[in-house]
Amino acid sequence: MEKRKLGFTDLDFTTMGLGTWAIGGGDWFWGWGPQDDQESIKTIQKAIVEEGINWIDTAAAYGLGRSEELVSKALKGINEKVSVATKCGLVWKDDGTGDVYNNLKADSVRKEVEDSLRRLDVETIDLYQIHWPTPDEDIEEAWGVIADMVKEGKIRYAGVSNFNVEQMKRVQAIHPIASLQPEYSMLMREPEKELLDYCAENEIGVIAYSPLRSGILTGKFNHERLAKLAEEDWRRRDPDFQEPRFSINMGYMTKLEAVAKRFDRPVAQLAIAWLIAQPITSAIVGARKPSQIAESAPAAD
């Protein structure tokens, strides 16, 4: 699989990274419903060993630590060198509610780094990102702690997720930004307005998430499947999965399927390949089953 340099860093990422949001399960507010941990581990190992993906994106909040722990377990069973990116800023109380809230205070961020190091069972996190710039007034405080922990050797490179240009300028004055992680897909084109140009001008890598718009662009979604989503699945609350937008999206999918058919490829590969063809470093593609990553991976070619 092709690799691209991540911004100014010495990291070379494959043009597809494995996203592990969904494998965190459904025991938190933004969960995807019940997941099979052994299936998740097999998916991670297949992505790396068989499909050639060399980096994984996770976050502390995904399953309230569960995703990071599964990534660690999966990587212990293979020999390949893999870069791991994780995030901070969404925290939770151990009260069983599954609720998360934003916290970018210095002591909280430092604790999150230490907790992620423990769950991932590593001495250094390859790429550590602020998950959301919320509260906005605290992004400099959080970034300052992350910069300190880069100097301490606990973080290799620092990145941001879901930031706008002005927010990036503010933290860039404190410490270099290695990467931006925006939502970007055929259905979500906001990064094209100014984010991509700013990143290119400042040697900031772009690792785009949700290239399949959380399943809509897989070509496998319809009204029947929507009705069968688990009650805990966050997509039940998303406007793109509700009317009238869901039917509009399905109409768009019909047109995409006609294009994919001409190349005898699944429509999911078309959507991923389109994103990889944009001026980005890599597309983060989620998978919960080995068969899913086997279908998605050829899009990188």
C-alpha positions as CSV (number, residue, x, y, z in Angstrom):
1,M,0.0,0.0,0.0
2,E,1.3,3.5,-0.9
3,K,2.7,5.6,1.9
4,R,2.7,9.4,2.3
5,K,4.8,11.5,4.6
6,L,2.7,13.0,7.5
7,G,3.3,16.7,7.4
8,F,6.8,17.7,8.6
9,T,7.3,14.5,10.5
10,D,9.4,11.4,9.8
11,L,6.2,9.3,9.9
12,D,5.2,7.6,6.6
13,F,1.5,6.6,6.8
14,T,-0.2,4.3,4.4
15,T,-2.9,6.1,2.5
16,M,-5.5,4.2,4.5
17,G,-5.4,4.0,8.3
18,L,-7.6,1.8,10.5
19,G,-10.3,3.6,12.5
20,T,-11.3,1.9,15.8
21,W,-14.2,4.1,17.0
22,A,-16.8,1.4,16.5
23,I,-15.0,-1.4,18.2
24,G,-15.2,0.5,21.5
25,G,-18.8,-0.9,21.7
26,G,-22.0,0.6,22.8
27,D,-21.5,1.2,26.5
28,W,-21.1,5.0,26.1
29,F,-23.0,7.9,24.6
30,W,-21.4,7.8,21.1
31,G,-21.2,4.0,20.9
32,W,-22.1,1.8,17.9
33,G,-23.9,-1.0,19.8
34,P,-22.6,-4.3,21.0
35,Q,-19.3,-5.5,19.5
36,D,-17.3,-8.8,19.6
37,D,-13.9,-8.1,21.0
38,Q,-12.3,-11.2,19.5
39,E,-13.7,-10.2,16.1
40,S,-12.3,-6.7,16.6
41,I,-8.8,-8.0,17.4
42,K,-8.9,-10.2,14.3
43,T,-9.9,-7.2,12.2
44,I,-6.9,-5.1,13.5
45,Q,-4.5,-7.9,12.8
46,K,-5.9,-8.6,9.3
47,A,-5.6,-4.9,8.4
48,I,-1.9,-4.8,9.3
49,V,-0.6,-8.2,8.4
50,E,-2.7,-9.0,5.3
51,E,-3.8,-5.6,4.0
52,G,-0.5,-3.7,4.7
53,I,-2.0,-0.8,6.7
54,N,0.7,0.6,9.0
55,W,-1.2,2.9,11.3
56,I,-4.2,2.9,13.6
57,D,-6.4,5.7,14.9
58,T,-8.1,5.4,18.3
59,A,-9.1,7.6,21.2
60,A,-9.4,7.2,25.0
61,A,-13.2,7.9,24.8
62,Y,-13.9,5.1,22.3
63,G,-15.7,2.7,24.6
64,L,-14.3,4.5,27.6
65,G,-10.8,3.0,27.2
66,R,-12.0,-0.2,25.6
67,S,-10.8,0.6,22.1
68,E,-7.2,1.5,23.2
69,E,-7.0,-1.8,25.2
70,L,-8.2,-3.8,22.2
71,V,-5.6,-2.1,20.0
72,S,-2.9,-3.1,22.5
73,K,-4.0,-6.7,22.6
74,A,-4.1,-7.0,18.8
75,L,-0.6,-5.5,18.3
76,K,0.9,-7.9,20.8
77,G,0.1,-10.7,18.5
78,I,2.0,-9.4,15.4
79,N,5.6,-8.4,14.5
80,E,4.9,-5.5,12.1
81,K,5.8,-2.0,13.1
82,V,2.6,0.1,13.5
83,S,2.1,3.7,14.4
84,V,-0.7,4.5,16.8
85,A,-2.6,7.8,17.0
86,T,-4.9,8.5,20.0
87,K,-6.7,11.5,21.4
88,C,-7.6,13.4,24.5
89,G,-10.3,15.9,25.7
90,L,-13.3,13.7,26.1
91,V,-13.4,12.3,29.6
92,W,-15.9,10.4,31.7
93,K,-16.9,9.5,35.3
94,D,-16.8,5.9,36.5
95,D,-20.5,5.9,37.3
96,G,-21.7,3.5,34.6
97,T,-23.7,6.1,32.7
98,G,-21.5,6.1,29.6
99,D,-21.7,9.9,29.5
100,V,-18.6,11.9,28.3
101,Y,-17.8,15.5,28.7
102,N,-15.1,17.9,27.4
103,N,-12.1,18.8,29.5
104,L,-8.9,20.4,28.3
105,K,-7.5,21.5,31.6
106,A,-3.8,20.8,32.1
107,D,-4.1,18.2,34.9
108,S,-6.8,16.3,33.0
109,V,-4.8,16.2,29.8
110,R,-1.7,15.0,31.6
111,K,-3.7,12.2,33.3
112,E,-5.2,11.2,29.9
113,V,-1.8,10.8,28.4
114,E,-0.6,8.6,31.2
115,D,-3.8,6.5,31.1
116,S,-3.5,6.1,27.3
117,L,0.2,5.0,27.7
118,R,-0.9,2.4,30.2
119,R,-3.9,1.1,28.1
120,L,-1.8,1.0,24.9
121,D,1.2,-0.5,26.9
122,V,3.7,1.8,25.2
123,E,6.4,4.2,26.3
124,T,5.7,6.7,23.6
125,I,2.5,7.6,21.7
126,D,3.3,8.2,18.0
127,L,0.6,10.8,17.4
128,Y,-1.4,12.5,20.2
129,Q,-4.3,14.7,19.3
130,I,-6.8,17.0,20.9
131,H,-10.1,15.3,20.0
132,W,-12.3,18.5,20.0
133,P,-11.4,22.2,20.5
134,T,-13.9,22.4,23.4
135,P,-13.9,24.4,25.5
136,D,-12.3,26.8,23.0
137,E,-10.7,29.0,25.7
138,D,-8.7,26.0,27.0
139,I,-7.0,24.8,23.8
140,E,-3.8,26.6,24.5
141,E,-3.6,25.2,28.0
142,A,-4.1,21.6,26.7
143,W,-1.6,22.2,23.8
144,G,1.0,23.5,26.2
145,V,0.8,20.2,28.3
146,I,1.1,18.1,25.1
147,A,4.1,20.1,24.0
148,D,5.7,19.5,27.4
149,M,5.0,15.7,27.1
150,V,6.6,15.7,23.6
151,K,9.8,17.1,25.3
152,E,9.5,14.4,28.0
153,G,9.4,11.7,25.3
154,K,5.9,10.4,26.1
155,I,4.5,11.8,22.8
156,R,6.3,11.7,19.5
157,Y,4.2,14.1,17.5
158,A,1.2,16.3,18.4
159,G,-1.9,16.8,16.2
160,V,-5.4,18.3,16.4
161,S,-8.8,17.0,15.4
162,N,-11.9,19.0,14.3
163,F,-10.0,22.4,14.6
164,N,-10.7,25.4,12.3
165,V,-7.9,27.5,10.8
166,E,-8.0,30.2,13.6
167,Q,-7.7,27.6,16.3
168,M,-4.8,26.0,14.5
169,K,-3.0,29.3,14.3
170,R,-3.4,29.8,18.0
171,V,-1.8,26.5,19.0
172,Q,0.7,26.6,16.2
173,A,2.4,29.6,18.0
174,I,3.0,27.3,21.0
175,H,4.2,24.1,19.3
176,P,4.2,22.7,15.7
177,I,1.1,20.8,14.6
178,A,1.9,17.6,12.9
179,S,-1.6,16.8,11.6
180,L,-5.2,17.8,11.4
181,Q,-8.0,15.2,11.6
182,P,-11.1,16.6,10.0
183,E,-14.3,14.8,8.9
184,Y,-14.1,14.7,5.1
185,S,-16.1,12.6,2.6
186,M,-18.2,13.0,-0.6
187,L,-21.0,14.0,1.7
188,M,-18.9,16.4,3.9
189,R,-16.8,18.8,1.9
190,E,-16.2,21.5,4.5
191,P,-12.4,21.0,4.6
192,E,-12.1,22.2,1.0
193,K,-13.0,25.8,1.9
194,E,-9.7,26.6,3.7
195,L,-8.5,23.8,5.9
196,L,-6.7,21.9,3.2
197,D,-4.9,24.9,1.8
198,Y,-3.8,26.0,5.3
199,C,-2.4,22.5,6.1
200,A,-0.5,22.3,2.8
201,E,1.0,25.8,3.3
202,N,2.2,24.8,6.9
203,E,3.4,21.2,6.4
204,I,0.5,19.8,8.4
205,G,-0.6,16.3,7.5
206,V,-4.3,15.7,6.9
207,I,-5.8,12.4,8.2
208,A,-9.5,12.4,7.2
209,Y,-12.1,10.5,9.2
210,S,-15.5,9.1,8.1
211,P,-14.8,8.7,4.4
212,L,-17.8,6.4,4.3
213,R,-20.0,8.8,6.3
214,S,-20.4,6.3,9.1
215,G,-21.8,3.7,6.7
216,I,-24.0,5.6,4.3
217,L,-21.3,5.5,1.6
218,T,-20.8,1.7,1.9
219,G,-23.6,1.0,-0.5
220,K,-25.1,-1.4,2.0
221,F,-27.4,0.9,3.9
222,N,-31.1,1.1,3.3
223,H,-34.2,1.9,5.2
224,E,-34.5,-1.7,6.4
225,R,-30.9,-1.7,7.8
226,L,-31.5,1.7,9.4
227,A,-34.5,0.3,11.3
228,K,-32.4,-2.6,12.7
229,L,-29.6,-0.4,14.2
230,A,-29.0,-1.2,17.9
231,E,-30.8,1.2,20.3
232,E,-27.3,2.2,21.6
233,D,-26.1,3.1,18.1
234,W,-25.3,6.9,18.0
235,R,-26.4,7.1,14.4
236,R,-30.0,6.9,15.4
237,R,-29.5,10.5,16.6
238,D,-27.6,11.8,13.5
239,P,-29.5,14.0,11.0
240,D,-28.0,12.2,8.0
241,F,-29.7,9.0,9.2
242,Q,-33.1,10.7,9.7
243,E,-35.6,12.0,7.2
244,P,-35.6,13.8,4.9
245,R,-31.8,13.6,4.7
246,F,-31.6,9.8,4.8
247,S,-33.7,9.4,1.6
248,I,-31.7,12.2,-0.1
249,N,-28.5,10.3,0.8
250,M,-29.9,7.1,-0.6
251,G,-30.7,8.8,-3.8
252,Y,-27.2,10.0,-4.1
253,M,-26.0,6.5,-3.4
254,T,-27.9,5.2,-6.4
255,K,-25.9,7.5,-8.6
256,L,-22.6,6.5,-7.1
257,E,-23.4,2.8,-7.5
258,A,-23.8,3.4,-11.2
259,V,-20.2,4.8,-11.4
260,A,-18.8,2.0,-9.2
261,K,-20.4,-0.6,-11.4
262,R,-18.6,0.7,-14.5
263,F,-15.3,-0.2,-12.7
264,D,-16.7,-3.4,-11.2
265,R,-15.8,-2.2,-7.7
266,P,-17.9,-1.9,-4.6
267,V,-19.2,1.6,-4.0
268,A,-17.3,1.9,-0.7
269,Q,-14.0,1.6,-2.6
270,L,-15.1,4.4,-4.9
271,A,-15.8,6.7,-1.9
272,I,-12.5,5.9,-0.2
273,A,-10.5,6.2,-3.5
274,W,-12.1,9.6,-4.1
275,L,-10.9,10.8,-0.7
276,I,-7.4,9.4,-1.1
277,A,-7.2,11.3,-4.4
278,Q,-7.7,14.6,-2.6
279,P,-4.7,16.5,-1.1
280,I,-4.6,14.5,2.2
281,T,-2.1,12.1,3.8
282,S,-4.5,9.3,4.6
283,A,-8.1,8.3,5.0
284,I,-9.2,6.7,8.3
285,V,-11.4,3.7,7.4
286,G,-13.3,2.0,10.3
287,A,-13.9,-1.7,10.4
288,R,-15.4,-4.1,12.9
289,K,-15.0,-7.4,11.0
290,P,-12.2,-8.8,8.9
291,S,-14.4,-8.9,5.9
292,Q,-15.1,-5.2,6.1
293,I,-11.4,-4.2,6.0
294,A,-10.8,-6.8,3.2
295,E,-13.4,-5.0,1.1
296,S,-12.2,-1.5,1.9
297,A,-8.4,-2.0,1.6
298,P,-8.2,-2.4,-2.3
299,A,-9.5,1.2,-2.6
300,A,-6.0,2.4,-1.6
301,D,-4.8,1.0,-5.0
